[in-house]
């Protein structure tokens, strides 16, 4: 399966340019996250390790990448 199976060539070009333009928003390794994000992620990972939801592993192309999204805060 290829991305071209779903999108035409023009759409693939537009998405590719967009991803290249904003590549800094999509870290591919934990070590590329900013300090605040690292601290938050480390806390959550430690919680999940403690209760056995996840297991330790090496950074590898075979592991799933993590998507980090901060919670929205309500304005009062």
PDB file of N, CA, C, O and CB in Angstrom:
ATOM      1  N   UNK A   1       0.828  -1.158   0.000  1.00  0.00           N
ATOM      2  CA  UNK A   1       0.000   0.000   0.000  1.00  0.00           C
ATOM      3  C   UNK A   1       0.889   1.243   0.000  1.00  0.00           C
ATOM      4  O   UNK A   1       1.858   1.321   0.756  1.00  0.00           O
ATOM      5  CB  UNK A   1      -0.951  -0.014   1.200  1.00  0.00           C
ATOM      6  N   UNK A   2       0.564   2.179  -0.824  1.00  0.00           N
ATOM      7  CA  UNK A   2       1.306   3.435  -0.912  1.00  0.00           C
ATOM      8  C   UNK A   2       0.361   4.608  -0.724  1.00  0.00           C
ATOM      9  O   UNK A   2      -0.848   4.492  -0.925  1.00  0.00           O
ATOM     10  CB  UNK A   2       2.039   3.546  -2.261  1.00  0.00           C
ATOM     11  N   UNK A   3       0.931   5.740  -0.337  1.00  0.00           N
ATOM     12  CA  UNK A   3       0.115   6.932  -0.147  1.00  0.00           C
ATOM     13  C   UNK A   3      -0.597   7.317  -1.441  1.00  0.00           C
ATOM     14  O   UNK A   3      -1.699   7.864  -1.406  1.00  0.00           O
ATOM     15  CB  UNK A   3       0.978   8.095   0.350  1.00  0.00           C
ATOM     16  N   UNK A   4       0.028   7.034  -2.577  1.00  0.00           N
ATOM     17  CA  UNK A   4      -0.564   7.336  -3.869  1.00  0.00           C
ATOM     18  C   UNK A   4      -1.801   6.509  -4.181  1.00  0.00           C
ATOM     19  O   UNK A   4      -2.550   6.829  -5.104  1.00  0.00           O
ATOM     20  CB  UNK A   4       0.445   7.131  -4.937  1.00  0.00           C
ATOM     21  N   UNK A   5      -2.020   5.438  -3.408  1.00  0.00           N
ATOM     22  CA  UNK A   5      -3.227   4.626  -3.597  1.00  0.00           C
ATOM     23  C   UNK A   5      -4.475   5.374  -3.135  1.00  0.00           C
ATOM     24  O   UNK A   5      -5.587   5.020  -3.529  1.00  0.00           O
ATOM     25  CB  UNK A   5      -3.101   3.298  -2.836  1.00  0.00           C
ATOM     26  N   UNK A   6      -4.307   6.389  -2.317  1.00  0.00           N
ATOM     27  CA  UNK A   6      -5.429   7.107  -1.730  1.00  0.00           C
ATOM     28  C   UNK A   6      -5.558   8.535  -2.259  1.00  0.00           C
ATOM     29  O   UNK A   6      -6.666   9.059  -2.371  1.00  0.00           O
ATOM     30  CB  UNK A   6      -5.286   7.133  -0.231  1.00  0.00           C
ATOM     31  N   UNK A   7      -4.421   9.165  -2.585  1.00  0.00           N
ATOM     32  CA  UNK A   7      -4.420  10.556  -3.024  1.00  0.00           C
ATOM     33  C   UNK A   7      -3.836  10.658  -4.424  1.00  0.00           C
ATOM     34  O   UNK A   7      -3.011   9.838  -4.829  1.00  0.00           O
ATOM     35  CB  UNK A   7      -3.627  11.440  -2.042  1.00  0.00           C
ATOM     36  N   UNK A   8      -4.277  11.676  -5.159  1.00  0.00           N
ATOM     37  CA  UNK A   8      -3.690  11.910  -6.481  1.00  0.00           C
ATOM     38  C   UNK A   8      -2.316  12.568  -6.301  1.00  0.00           C
ATOM     39  O   UNK A   8      -1.950  12.969  -5.196  1.00  0.00           O
ATOM     40  CB  UNK A   8      -4.631  12.807  -7.368  1.00  0.00           C
ATOM     41  N   UNK A   9      -1.567  12.674  -7.394  1.00  0.00           N
ATOM     42  CA  UNK A   9      -0.197  13.178  -7.328  1.00  0.00           C
ATOM     43  C   UNK A   9      -0.115  14.612  -6.797  1.00  0.00           C
ATOM     44  O   UNK A   9       0.806  14.946  -6.053  1.00  0.00           O
ATOM     45  CB  UNK A   9       0.436  13.109  -8.699  1.00  0.00           C
ATOM     46  N   UNK A  10      -1.067  15.450  -7.175  1.00  0.00           N
ATOM     47  CA  UNK A  10      -1.081  16.837  -6.708  1.00  0.00           C
ATOM     48  C   UNK A  10      -1.247  16.909  -5.192  1.00  0.00           C
ATOM     49  O   UNK A  10      -0.562  17.687  -4.528  1.00  0.00           O
ATOM     50  CB  UNK A  10      -2.204  17.620  -7.397  1.00  0.00           C
ATOM     51  N   UNK A  11      -2.149  16.105  -4.645  1.00  0.00           N
ATOM     52  CA  UNK A  11      -2.375  16.085  -3.195  1.00  0.00           C
ATOM     53  C   UNK A  11      -1.144  15.566  -2.472  1.00  0.00           C
ATOM     54  O   UNK A  11      -0.762  16.114  -1.438  1.00  0.00           O
ATOM     55  CB  UNK A  11      -3.598  15.219  -2.846  1.00  0.00           C
ATOM     56  N   UNK A  12      -0.519  14.522  -2.993  1.00  0.00           N
ATOM     57  CA  UNK A  12       0.701  13.975  -2.385  1.00  0.00           C
ATOM     58  C   UNK A  12       1.791  15.044  -2.354  1.00  0.00           C
ATOM     59  O   UNK A  12       2.487  15.191  -1.350  1.00  0.00           O
ATOM     60  CB  UNK A  12       1.194  12.723  -3.165  1.00  0.00           C
ATOM     61  N   UNK A  13       1.940  15.790  -3.449  1.00  0.00           N
ATOM     62  CA  UNK A  13       2.946  16.869  -3.491  1.00  0.00           C
ATOM     63  C   UNK A  13       2.663  17.938  -2.444  1.00  0.00           C
ATOM     64  O   UNK A  13       3.579  18.398  -1.763  1.00  0.00           O
ATOM     65  CB  UNK A  13       2.985  17.512  -4.887  1.00  0.00           C
ATOM     66  N   UNK A  14       1.395  18.336  -2.308  1.00  0.00           N
ATOM     67  CA  UNK A  14       1.031  19.364  -1.340  1.00  0.00           C
ATOM     68  C   UNK A  14       1.302  18.895   0.091  1.00  0.00           C
ATOM     69  O   UNK A  14       1.841  19.649   0.901  1.00  0.00           O
ATOM     70  CB  UNK A  14      -0.445  19.745  -1.501  1.00  0.00           C
ATOM     71  N   UNK A  15       0.930  17.656   0.399  1.00  0.00           N
ATOM     72  CA  UNK A  15       1.145  17.116   1.742  1.00  0.00           C
ATOM     73  C   UNK A  15       2.640  16.988   2.026  1.00  0.00           C
ATOM     74  O   UNK A  15       3.091  17.300   3.128  1.00  0.00           O
ATOM     75  CB  UNK A  15       0.448  15.745   1.898  1.00  0.00           C
ATOM     76  N   UNK A  16       3.398  16.538   1.053  1.00  0.00           N
ATOM     77  CA  UNK A  16       4.844  16.394   1.215  1.00  0.00           C
ATOM     78  C   UNK A  16       5.497  17.743   1.497  1.00  0.00           C
ATOM     79  O   UNK A  16       6.335  17.852   2.392  1.00  0.00           O
ATOM     80  CB  UNK A  16       5.463  15.759  -0.038  1.00  0.00           C
ATOM     81  N   UNK A  17       5.114  18.778   0.734  1.00  0.00           N
ATOM     82  CA  UNK A  17       5.664  20.118   0.968  1.00  0.00           C
ATOM     83  C   UNK A  17       5.284  20.631   2.351  1.00  0.00           C
ATOM     84  O   UNK A  17       6.106  21.237   3.039  1.00  0.00           O
ATOM     85  CB  UNK A  17       5.171  21.097  -0.109  1.00  0.00           C
ATOM     86  N   UNK A  18       4.047  20.391   2.757  1.00  0.00           N
ATOM     87  CA  UNK A  18       3.585  20.825   4.071  1.00  0.00           C
ATOM     88  C   UNK A  18       4.365  20.137   5.188  1.00  0.00           C
ATOM     89  O   UNK A  18       4.777  20.786   6.150  1.00  0.00           O
ATOM     90  CB  UNK A  18       2.090  20.546   4.226  1.00  0.00           C
ATOM     91  N   UNK A  19       4.567  18.838   5.066  1.00  0.00           N
ATOM     92  CA  UNK A  19       5.322  18.094   6.077  1.00  0.00           C
ATOM     93  C   UNK A  19       6.773  18.555   6.138  1.00  0.00           C
ATOM     94  O   UNK A  19       7.346  18.648   7.223  1.00  0.00           O
ATOM     95  CB  UNK A  19       5.265  16.595   5.788  1.00  0.00           C
ATOM     96  N   UNK A  20       7.370  18.844   4.989  1.00  0.00           N
ATOM     97  CA  UNK A  20       8.743  19.354   4.982  1.00  0.00           C
ATOM     98  C   UNK A  20       8.813  20.741   5.619  1.00  0.00           C
ATOM     99  O   UNK A  20       9.752  21.051   6.352  1.00  0.00           O
ATOM    100  CB  UNK A  20       9.290  19.403   3.545  1.00  0.00           C
ATOM    101  N   UNK A  21       7.821  21.561   5.335  1.00  0.00           N
ATOM    102  CA  UNK A  21       7.806  22.927   5.884  1.00  0.00           C
ATOM    103  C   UNK A  21       7.702  22.913   7.406  1.00  0.00           C
ATOM    104  O   UNK A  21       8.325  23.732   8.082  1.00  0.00           O
ATOM    105  CB  UNK A  21       6.637  23.730   5.289  1.00  0.00           C
ATOM    106  N   UNK A  22       6.916  21.983   7.945  1.00  0.00           N
ATOM    107  CA  UNK A  22       6.682  21.932   9.391  1.00  0.00           C
ATOM    108  C   UNK A  22       7.319  20.701  10.034  1.00  0.00           C
ATOM    109  O   UNK A  22       6.808  20.190  11.031  1.00  0.00           O
ATOM    110  CB  UNK A  22       5.186  21.945   9.678  1.00  0.00           C
ATOM    111  N   UNK A  23       8.419  20.226   9.476  1.00  0.00           N
ATOM    112  CA  UNK A  23       9.066  19.014   9.982  1.00  0.00           C
ATOM    113  C   UNK A  23       9.459  19.124  11.452  1.00  0.00           C
ATOM    114  O   UNK A  23       9.518  18.112  12.151  1.00  0.00           O
ATOM    115  CB  UNK A  23      10.292  18.706   9.156  1.00  0.00           C
ATOM    116  N   UNK A  24       9.728  20.335  11.927  1.00  0.00           N
ATOM    117  CA  UNK A  24      10.132  20.519  13.324  1.00  0.00           C
ATOM    118  C   UNK A  24       8.993  20.255  14.305  1.00  0.00           C
ATOM    119  O   UNK A  24       9.242  20.127  15.504  1.00  0.00           O
ATOM    120  CB  UNK A  24      10.658  21.924  13.527  1.00  0.00           C
ATOM    121  N   UNK A  25       7.758  20.170  13.831  1.00  0.00           N
ATOM    122  CA  UNK A  25       6.613  19.881  14.701  1.00  0.00           C
ATOM    123  C   UNK A  25       6.386  18.387  14.890  1.00  0.00           C
ATOM    124  O   UNK A  25       5.556  17.981  15.704  1.00  0.00           O
ATOM    125  CB  UNK A  25       5.360  20.514  14.134  1.00  0.00           C
ATOM    126  N   UNK A  26       7.121  17.566  14.141  1.00  0.00           N
ATOM    127  CA  UNK A  26       6.916  16.116  14.173  1.00  0.00           C
ATOM    128  C   UNK A  26       8.201  15.405  14.560  1.00  0.00           C
ATOM    129  O   UNK A  26       8.876  14.841  13.699  1.00  0.00           O
ATOM    130  CB  UNK A  26       6.419  15.607  12.810  1.00  0.00           C
ATOM    131  N   UNK A  27       8.554  15.423  15.852  1.00  0.00           N
ATOM    132  CA  UNK A  27       9.787  14.748  16.256  1.00  0.00           C
ATOM    133  C   UNK A  27       9.681  13.248  16.010  1.00  0.00           C
ATOM    134  O   UNK A  27       8.632  12.643  16.231  1.00  0.00           O
ATOM    135  CB  UNK A  27      10.095  15.024  17.738  1.00  0.00           C
ATOM    136  N   UNK A  28      10.771  12.663  15.553  1.00  0.00           N
ATOM    137  CA  UNK A  28      10.772  11.229  15.271  1.00  0.00           C
ATOM    138  C   UNK A  28      11.407  10.413  16.391  1.00  0.00           C
ATOM    139  O   UNK A  28      11.341   9.183  16.377  1.00  0.00           O
ATOM    140  CB  UNK A  28      11.500  10.961  13.975  1.00  0.00           C
ATOM    141  N   UNK A  29      12.020  11.085  17.358  1.00  0.00           N
ATOM    142  CA  UNK A  29      12.625  10.399  18.500  1.00  0.00           C
ATOM    143  C   UNK A  29      12.292  11.156  19.780  1.00  0.00           C
ATOM    144  O   UNK A  29      12.115  12.374  19.767  1.00  0.00           O
ATOM    145  CB  UNK A  29      14.163  10.272  18.322  1.00  0.00           C
ATOM    146  N   UNK A  30      12.212  10.423  20.878  1.00  0.00           N
ATOM    147  CA  UNK A  30      11.957  11.030  22.183  1.00  0.00           C
ATOM    148  C   UNK A  30      12.992  12.103  22.499  1.00  0.00           C
ATOM    149  O   UNK A  30      12.668  13.127  23.101  1.00  0.00           O
ATOM    150  CB  UNK A  30      11.958   9.960  23.279  1.00  0.00           C
ATOM    151  N   UNK A  31      14.228  11.870  22.093  1.00  0.00           N
ATOM    152  CA  UNK A  31      15.314  12.815  22.389  1.00  0.00           C
ATOM    153  C   UNK A  31      15.134  14.150  21.672  1.00  0.00           C
ATOM    154  O   UNK A  31      15.813  15.118  22.017  1.00  0.00           O
ATOM    155  CB  UNK A  31      16.654  12.207  22.000  1.00  0.00           C
ATOM    156  N   UNK A  32      14.237  14.233  20.682  1.00  0.00           N
ATOM    157  CA  UNK A  32      14.016  15.476  19.946  1.00  0.00           C
ATOM    158  C   UNK A  32      12.908  16.347  20.533  1.00  0.00           C
ATOM    159  O   UNK A  32      12.665  17.441  20.024  1.00  0.00           O
ATOM    160  CB  UNK A  32      13.690  15.161  18.519  1.00  0.00           C
ATOM    161  N   UNK A  33      12.235  15.899  21.582  1.00  0.00           N
ATOM    162  CA  UNK A  33      11.175  16.690  22.197  1.00  0.00           C
ATOM    163  C   UNK A  33      11.774  17.832  23.017  1.00  0.00           C
ATOM    164  O   UNK A  33      12.924  17.743  23.448  1.00  0.00           O
ATOM    165  CB  UNK A  33      10.279  15.800  23.085  1.00  0.00           C
ATOM    166  N   UNK A  34      11.006  18.905  23.238  1.00  0.00           N
ATOM    167  CA  UNK A  34      11.522  19.980  24.087  1.00  0.00           C
ATOM    168  C   UNK A  34      11.468  19.556  25.552  1.00  0.00           C
ATOM    169  O   UNK A  34      10.821  18.566  25.892  1.00  0.00           O
ATOM    170  CB  UNK A  34      10.718  21.286  23.871  1.00  0.00           C
ATOM    171  N   UNK A  35      12.152  20.310  26.423  1.00  0.00           N
ATOM    172  CA  UNK A  35      12.328  19.925  27.825  1.00  0.00           C
ATOM    173  C   UNK A  35      11.001  19.731  28.560  1.00  0.00           C
ATOM    174  O   UNK A  35      10.831  18.738  29.267  1.00  0.00           O
ATOM    175  CB  UNK A  35      13.151  20.970  28.541  1.00  0.00           C
ATOM    176  N   UNK A  36      10.055  20.671  28.402  1.00  0.00           N
ATOM    177  CA  UNK A  36       8.764  20.554  29.082  1.00  0.00           C
ATOM    178  C   UNK A  36       8.041  19.283  28.638  1.00  0.00           C
ATOM    179  O   UNK A  36       7.487  18.556  29.462  1.00  0.00           O
ATOM    180  CB  UNK A  36       7.887  21.795  28.800  1.00  0.00           C
ATOM    181  N   UNK A  37       8.053  19.028  27.356  1.00  0.00           N
ATOM    182  CA  UNK A  37       7.395  17.835  26.832  1.00  0.00           C
ATOM    183  C   UNK A  37       8.063  16.572  27.356  1.00  0.00           C
ATOM    184  O   UNK A  37       7.381  15.617  27.725  1.00  0.00           O
ATOM    185  CB  UNK A  37       7.409  17.844  25.302  1.00  0.00           C
ATOM    186  N   UNK A  38       9.395  16.560  27.391  1.00  0.00           N
ATOM    187  CA  UNK A  38      10.122  15.397  27.890  1.00  0.00           C
ATOM    188  C   UNK A  38       9.727  15.068  29.320  1.00  0.00           C
ATOM    189  O   UNK A  38       9.516  13.905  29.665  1.00  0.00           O
ATOM    190  CB  UNK A  38      11.623  15.635  27.808  1.00  0.00           C
ATOM    191  N   UNK A  39       9.627  16.112  30.158  1.00  0.00           N
ATOM    192  CA  UNK A  39       9.276  15.892  31.559  1.00  0.00           C
ATOM    193  C   UNK A  39       7.865  15.304  31.686  1.00  0.00           C
ATOM    194  O   UNK A  39       7.649  14.359  32.445  1.00  0.00           O
ATOM    195  CB  UNK A  39       9.375  17.211  32.347  1.00  0.00           C
ATOM    196  N   UNK A  40       6.916  15.861  30.946  1.00  0.00           N
ATOM    197  CA  UNK A  40       5.536  15.358  30.987  1.00  0.00           C
ATOM    198  C   UNK A  40       5.454  13.931  30.464  1.00  0.00           C
ATOM    199  O   UNK A  40       4.785  13.082  31.054  1.00  0.00           O
ATOM    200  CB  UNK A  40       4.608  16.265  30.169  1.00  0.00           C
ATOM    201  N   UNK A  41       6.134  13.675  29.362  1.00  0.00           N
ATOM    202  CA  UNK A  41       6.113  12.335  28.764  1.00  0.00           C
ATOM    203  C   UNK A  41       6.776  11.339  29.703  1.00  0.00           C
ATOM    204  O   UNK A  41       6.265  10.235  29.893  1.00  0.00           O
ATOM    205  CB  UNK A  41       6.822  12.332  27.388  1.00  0.00           C
ATOM    206  N   UNK A  42       7.910  11.714  30.293  1.00  0.00           N
ATOM    207  CA  UNK A  42       8.625  10.814  31.207  1.00  0.00           C
ATOM    208  C   UNK A  42       7.741  10.431  32.390  1.00  0.00           C
ATOM    209  O   UNK A  42       7.729   9.270  32.800  1.00  0.00           O
ATOM    210  CB  UNK A  42       9.927  11.474  31.710  1.00  0.00           C
ATOM    211  N   UNK A  43       6.995  11.399  32.949  1.00  0.00           N
ATOM    212  CA  UNK A  43       6.090  11.107  34.067  1.00  0.00           C
ATOM    213  C   UNK A  43       5.037  10.078  33.661  1.00  0.00           C
ATOM    214  O   UNK A  43       4.790   9.113  34.383  1.00  0.00           O
ATOM    215  CB  UNK A  43       5.407  12.397  34.559  1.00  0.00           C
ATOM    216  N   UNK A  44       4.421  10.292  32.501  1.00  0.00           N
ATOM    217  CA  UNK A  44       3.376   9.372  32.040  1.00  0.00           C
ATOM    218  C   UNK A  44       3.946   7.995  31.720  1.00  0.00           C
ATOM    219  O   UNK A  44       3.322   6.978  32.024  1.00  0.00           O
ATOM    220  CB  UNK A  44       2.673   9.942  30.807  1.00  0.00           C
ATOM    221  N   UNK A  45       5.129   7.956  31.107  1.00  0.00           N
ATOM    222  CA  UNK A  45       5.765   6.667  30.812  1.00  0.00           C
ATOM    223  C   UNK A  45       6.093   5.908  32.095  1.00  0.00           C
ATOM    224  O   UNK A  45       5.888   4.697  32.184  1.00  0.00           O
ATOM    225  CB  UNK A  45       7.044   6.878  29.987  1.00  0.00           C
ATOM    226  N   UNK A  46       6.605   6.640  33.089  1.00  0.00           N
ATOM    227  CA  UNK A  46       6.915   6.003  34.373  1.00  0.00           C
ATOM    228  C   UNK A  46       5.663   5.402  35.013  1.00  0.00           C
ATOM    229  O   UNK A  46       5.711   4.303  35.566  1.00  0.00           O
ATOM    230  CB  UNK A  46       7.557   7.018  35.331  1.00  0.00           C
ATOM    231  N   UNK A  47       4.540   6.126  34.936  1.00  0.00           N
ATOM    232  CA  UNK A  47       3.276   5.597  35.477  1.00  0.00           C
ATOM    233  C   UNK A  47       2.873   4.315  34.757  1.00  0.00           C
ATOM    234  O   UNK A  47       2.492   3.331  35.391  1.00  0.00           O
ATOM    235  CB  UNK A  47       2.149   6.648  35.353  1.00  0.00           C
ATOM    236  N   UNK A  48       2.961   4.332  33.416  1.00  0.00           N
ATOM    237  CA  UNK A  48       2.557   3.157  32.644  1.00  0.00           C
ATOM    238  C   UNK A  48       3.509   1.984  32.859  1.00  0.00           C
ATOM    239  O   UNK A  48       3.070   0.834  32.875  1.00  0.00           O
ATOM    240  CB  UNK A  48       2.488   3.502  31.161  1.00  0.00           C
ATOM    241  N   UNK A  49       4.803   2.252  33.026  1.00  0.00           N
ATOM    242  CA  UNK A  49       5.767   1.189  33.326  1.00  0.00           C
ATOM    243  C   UNK A  49       5.457   0.545  34.680  1.00  0.00           C
ATOM    244  O   UNK A  49       5.508  -0.677  34.825  1.00  0.00           O
ATOM    245  CB  UNK A  49       7.208   1.749  33.318  1.00  0.00           C
ATOM    246  N   UNK A  50       5.135   1.388  35.668  1.00  0.00           N
ATOM    247  CA  UNK A  50       4.867   0.908  37.023  1.00  0.00           C
ATOM    248  C   UNK A  50       3.696  -0.073  37.063  1.00  0.00           C
ATOM    249  O   UNK A  50       3.757  -1.087  37.759  1.00  0.00           O
ATOM    250  CB  UNK A  50       4.584   2.085  37.946  1.00  0.00           C
ATOM    251  N   UNK A  51       2.647   0.223  36.328  1.00  0.00           N
ATOM    252  CA  UNK A  51       1.466  -0.649  36.356  1.00  0.00           C
ATOM    253  C   UNK A  51       1.496  -1.736  35.286  1.00  0.00           C
ATOM    254  O   UNK A  51       0.568  -2.540  35.196  1.00  0.00           O
ATOM    255  CB  UNK A  51       0.218   0.178  36.188  1.00  0.00           C
ATOM    256  N   UNK A  52       2.552  -1.767  34.475  1.00  0.00           N
ATOM    257  CA  UNK A  52       2.719  -2.857  33.517  1.00  0.00           C
ATOM    258  C   UNK A  52       1.989  -2.686  32.188  1.00  0.00           C
ATOM    259  O   UNK A  52       1.809  -3.656  31.453  1.00  0.00           O
ATOM    260  CB  UNK A  52       2.270  -4.106  34.139  1.00  0.00           C
ATOM    261  N   UNK A  53       1.565  -1.458  31.873  1.00  0.00           N
ATOM    262  CA  UNK A  53       0.889  -1.218  30.591  1.00  0.00           C
ATOM    263  C   UNK A  53       1.884  -1.305  29.439  1.00  0.00           C
ATOM    264  O   UNK A  53       1.550  -1.790  28.358  1.00  0.00           O
ATOM    265  CB  UNK A  53       0.194   0.162  30.592  1.00  0.00           C
ATOM    266  N   UNK A  54       3.112  -0.830  29.675  1.00  0.00           N
ATOM    267  CA  UNK A  54       4.152  -0.858  28.653  1.00  0.00           C
ATOM    268  C   UNK A  54       5.395  -1.527  29.203  1.00  0.00           C
ATOM    269  O   UNK A  54       5.533  -1.706  30.413  1.00  0.00           O
ATOM    270  CB  UNK A  54       4.477   0.562  28.160  1.00  0.00           C
ATOM    271  N   UNK A  55       6.315  -1.902  28.295  1.00  0.00           N
ATOM    272  CA  UNK A  55       7.590  -2.494  28.669  1.00  0.00           C
ATOM    273  C   UNK A  55       8.711  -1.660  28.070  1.00  0.00           C
ATOM    274  O   UNK A  55       8.526  -1.034  27.026  1.00  0.00           O
ATOM    275  CB  UNK A  55       7.683  -3.970  28.200  1.00  0.00           C
ATOM    276  N   UNK A  56       9.879  -1.644  28.723  1.00  0.00           N
ATOM    277  CA  UNK A  56      11.015  -0.889  28.177  1.00  0.00           C
ATOM    278  C   UNK A  56      11.452  -1.463  26.831  1.00  0.00           C
ATOM    279  O   UNK A  56      11.292  -2.657  26.573  1.00  0.00           O
ATOM    280  CB  UNK A  56      12.200  -0.903  29.167  1.00  0.00           C
ATOM    281  N   UNK A  57      12.002  -0.602  25.979  1.00  0.00           N
ATOM    282  CA  UNK A  57      12.516  -1.028  24.686  1.00  0.00           C
ATOM    283  C   UNK A  57      13.527  -0.031  24.163  1.00  0.00           C
ATOM    284  O   UNK A  57      13.593   1.104  24.635  1.00  0.00           O
ATOM    285  CB  UNK A  57      11.381  -1.204  23.685  1.00  0.00           C
ATOM    286  N   UNK A  58      14.309  -0.449  23.195  1.00  0.00           N
ATOM    287  CA  UNK A  58      15.282   0.430  22.552  1.00  0.00           C
ATOM    288  C   UNK A  58      14.582   1.240  21.466  1.00  0.00           C
ATOM    289  O   UNK A  58      13.574   0.797  20.916  1.00  0.00           O
ATOM    290  CB  UNK A  58      16.467  -0.387  21.956  1.00  0.00           C
ATOM    291  N   UNK A  59      15.115   2.442  21.150  1.00  0.00           N
ATOM    292  CA  UNK A  59      14.589   3.190  20.012  1.00  0.00           C
ATOM    293  C   UNK A  59      14.903   2.382  18.768  1.00  0.00           C
ATOM    294  O   UNK A  59      16.048   1.989  18.544  1.00  0.00           O
ATOM    295  CB  UNK A  59      15.199   4.641  19.928  1.00  0.00           C
ATOM    296  N   UNK A  60      13.892   2.138  17.967  1.00  0.00           N
ATOM    297  CA  UNK A  60      14.044   1.287  16.802  1.00  0.00           C
ATOM    298  C   UNK A  60      12.987   1.648  15.777  1.00  0.00           C
ATOM    299  O   UNK A  60      11.947   2.208  16.125  1.00  0.00           O
ATOM    300  CB  UNK A  60      13.948  -0.201  17.188  1.00  0.00           C
ATOM    301  N   UNK A  61      13.242   1.335  14.524  1.00  0.00           N
ATOM    302  CA  UNK A  61      12.244   1.587  13.488  1.00  0.00           C
ATOM    303  C   UNK A  61      11.045   0.656  13.639  1.00  0.00           C
ATOM    304  O   UNK A  61      10.026   0.865  12.982  1.00  0.00           O
ATOM    305  CB  UNK A  61      12.864   1.422  12.102  1.00  0.00           C
ATOM    306  N   UNK A  62      11.141  -0.362  14.486  1.00  0.00           N
ATOM    307  CA  UNK A  62      10.057  -1.317  14.667  1.00  0.00           C
ATOM    308  C   UNK A  62       9.100  -0.919  15.779  1.00  0.00           C
ATOM    309  O   UNK A  62       8.042  -1.531  15.923  1.00  0.00           O
ATOM    310  CB  UNK A  62      10.620  -2.677  14.953  1.00  0.00           C
ATOM    311  N   UNK A  63       9.443   0.083  16.560  1.00  0.00           N
ATOM    312  CA  UNK A  63       8.552   0.556  17.609  1.00  0.00           C
ATOM    313  C   UNK A  63       7.647   1.645  17.067  1.00  0.00           C
ATOM    314  O   UNK A  63       8.041   2.400  16.177  1.00  0.00           O
ATOM    315  CB  UNK A  63       9.349   1.071  18.814  1.00  0.00           C
ATOM    316  N   UNK A  64       6.445   1.729  17.595  1.00  0.00           N
ATOM    317  CA  UNK A  64       5.524   2.777  17.163  1.00  0.00           C
ATOM    318  C   UNK A  64       5.974   4.135  17.690  1.00  0.00           C
ATOM    319  O   UNK A  64       6.431   4.254  18.826  1.00  0.00           O
ATOM    320  CB  UNK A  64       4.094   2.469  17.637  1.00  0.00           C
ATOM    321  N   UNK A  65       5.838   5.148  16.852  1.00  0.00           N
ATOM    322  CA  UNK A  65       6.171   6.498  17.287  1.00  0.00           C
ATOM    323  C   UNK A  65       5.093   7.027  18.209  1.00  0.00           C
ATOM    324  O   UNK A  65       3.930   6.635  18.119  1.00  0.00           O
ATOM    325  CB  UNK A  65       6.352   7.431  16.084  1.00  0.00           C
ATOM    326  N   UNK A  66       5.484   7.900  19.075  1.00  0.00           N
ATOM    327  CA  UNK A  66       4.579   8.468  20.050  1.00  0.00           C
ATOM    328  C   UNK A  66       4.037   9.799  19.526  1.00  0.00           C
ATOM    329  O   UNK A  66       4.765  10.583  18.916  1.00  0.00           O
ATOM    330  CB  UNK A  66       5.288   8.655  21.409  1.00  0.00           C
ATOM    331  N   UNK A  67       2.761  10.038  19.772  1.00  0.00           N
ATOM    332  CA  UNK A  67       2.153  11.328  19.427  1.00  0.00           C
ATOM    333  C   UNK A  67       1.846  12.031  20.732  1.00  0.00           C
ATOM    334  O   UNK A  67       1.132  11.500  21.583  1.00  0.00           O
ATOM    335  CB  UNK A  67       0.851  11.157  18.544  1.00  0.00           C
ATOM    336  N   UNK A  68       2.389  13.230  20.887  1.00  0.00           N
ATOM    337  CA  UNK A  68       2.243  13.982  22.127  1.00  0.00           C
ATOM    338  C   UNK A  68       1.279  15.129  21.891  1.00  0.00           C
ATOM    339  O   UNK A  68       1.480  15.936  20.983  1.00  0.00           O
ATOM    340  CB  UNK A  68       3.613  14.505  22.634  1.00  0.00           C
ATOM    341  N   UNK A  69       0.234  15.207  22.702  1.00  0.00           N
ATOM    342  CA  UNK A  69      -0.749  16.286  22.584  1.00  0.00           C
ATOM    343  C   UNK A  69      -1.079  16.794  23.973  1.00  0.00           C
ATOM    344  O   UNK A  69      -1.542  16.033  24.822  1.00  0.00           O
ATOM    345  CB  UNK A  69      -2.036  15.806  21.850  1.00  0.00           C
ATOM    346  N   UNK A  70      -0.844  18.079  24.209  1.00  0.00           N
ATOM    347  CA  UNK A  70      -1.176  18.655  25.510  1.00  0.00           C
ATOM    348  C   UNK A  70      -2.685  18.792  25.641  1.00  0.00           C
ATOM    349  O   UNK A  70      -3.394  19.015  24.660  1.00  0.00           O
ATOM    350  CB  UNK A  70      -0.489  20.026  25.698  1.00  0.00           C
ATOM    351  N   UNK A  71      -3.160  18.655  26.878  1.00  0.00           N
ATOM    352  CA  UNK A  71      -4.578  18.833  27.143  1.00  0.00           C
ATOM    353  C   UNK A  71      -4.943  20.302  26.995  1.00  0.00           C
ATOM    354  O   UNK A  71      -4.166  21.188  27.350  1.00  0.00           O
ATOM    355  CB  UNK A  71      -4.944  18.319  28.548  1.00  0.00           C
ATOM    356  N   UNK A  72      -6.141  20.546  26.465  1.00  0.00           N
ATOM    357  CA  UNK A  72      -6.629  21.916  26.381  1.00  0.00           C
ATOM    358  C   UNK A  72      -7.072  22.360  27.758  1.00  0.00           C
ATOM    359  O   UNK A  72      -7.642  21.572  28.513  1.00  0.00           O
ATOM    360  CB  UNK A  72      -7.787  22.042  25.360  1.00  0.00           C
ATOM    361  N   UNK A  73      -6.817  23.610  28.090  1.00  0.00           N
ATOM    362  CA  UNK A  73      -7.243  24.128  29.388  1.00  0.00           C
ATOM    363  C   UNK A  73      -8.484  24.998  29.171  1.00  0.00           C
ATOM    364  O   UNK A  73      -8.585  25.720  28.179  1.00  0.00           O
ATOM    365  CB  UNK A  73      -6.090  24.944  30.083  1.00  0.00           C
ATOM    366  N   UNK A  74      -9.406  24.919  30.097  1.00  0.00           N
ATOM    367  CA  UNK A  74     -10.622  25.722  30.006  1.00  0.00           C
ATOM    368  C   UNK A  74     -10.345  27.121  30.516  1.00  0.00           C
ATOM    369  O   UNK A  74      -9.701  27.308  31.549  1.00  0.00           O
ATOM    370  CB  UNK A  74     -11.776  25.076  30.801  1.00  0.00           C
ATOM    371  N   UNK A  75     -10.836  28.094  29.782  1.00  0.00           N
ATOM    372  CA  UNK A  75     -10.722  29.481  30.235  1.00  0.00           C
ATOM    373  C   UNK A  75     -11.956  29.805  31.063  1.00  0.00           C
ATOM    374  O   UNK A  75     -13.084  29.514  30.664  1.00  0.00           O
ATOM    375  CB  UNK A  75     -10.573  30.474  29.025  1.00  0.00           C
ATOM    376  N   UNK A  76     -11.726  30.410  32.215  1.00  0.00           N
ATOM    377  CA  UNK A  76     -12.843  30.724  33.112  1.00  0.00           C
ATOM    378  C   UNK A  76     -13.185  32.189  32.994  1.00  0.00           C
ATOM    379  O   UNK A  76     -14.100  32.666  33.666  1.00  0.00           O
ATOM    380  CB  UNK A  76     -12.506  30.366  34.576  1.00  0.00           C
TER     381      UNK A  76
END
